[in-house]
Amino acid sequence: MKKKLLAGIMALCLVGGTNVLEFSSSFNANASREIEPDVDIVDDILQETTGTDEIEIINSGKWGKSGTWTLDVDGVLTISGTGSFPGLKEKLTSDEVSKVEGVKIEEGITNIGTEAFKRYANLGYIELPETVTAIGENAFYECKSLYDVQLPDSLQTIGASAFCNCSSLTSIVIPDNVTTIGNSGFKSSGLTEITLGKGIKYIKDSAFYNTNIGSIIYRGNEKSWKSISFETIGNDVLTKNPENITYLVKSGDANGDGETSIADAVLIMQALSNSDEYSLSDIGEINADVLDNDGVSSADALVIQMVVANTITSDVLPLTSEELAELTTTAEE
């Protein structure tokens, strides 16, 4: 085989006018020399396969006892540590603050402190971990470029003026665990639509004053909406047009057709007696459980029939057995 290969090479060299001895000498020299790889190409391959393309850090430092921060060339400010983060006052120059376009808070931070990112003029987005439970007063006050805020499910409190004057922020989803939105929380922001979690209990003065909210999605039902404590100054946008509110939970609407009717009671009984043939959707089960919040039963179907018969009204759903007894007693009197 080697003889045939050598003969083939010699033939090609003769046809091309290449001296066989020169070719042989060159071949042997190359074979004995260690070929140097193209370093740039190797680096590119390593970066693609390992994802180790490092980002240049502009500045970094410490905060508190053990917290750290870095600001990279892409304008991302990354905060690491535990407990309450007070901000980086006197640690970042005004020029560095102007370079911040994104903030990434890592796991372990539980509270965004008062004025932590106040007037970060070019901050466009923030990423918060599932350890954050509170956003302090004026935390993102007048961050006029802020357009993307992903609030974690762990969040419970939004402080006064936390997002006040954030004119680029057009929508927000308030998680279910948030109970309180402080005074002027989103005042003069760019909000046009909001989703409010079902855990909201207090909306303080002017929380949504001077906004253009037209679409409201509430992750509860009409009854729990009415139980929210509104300090009405500047919050009329949430209450003056109740027809603009979409309730994700519509108690009594077991079949999801948007109404509470005898068909809902029938579907409940069918699902209970023949689950192989009939079933409730996930939201249908929530809507159907109108009595005592103890799972779907024939008692729920009975309550829905009482709504259809006008013995009680749908806006009192869901209710407890005690509330039902009180309502029916009052109706009989």
Summary of the structure (lengths in Angstrom):
residues: 333
radius of gyration: 32.9
end to end distance: 110.5
largest distance: 119.9
contacts: 990
relative contact order: 0.05
helix: 31%
strand: 18%
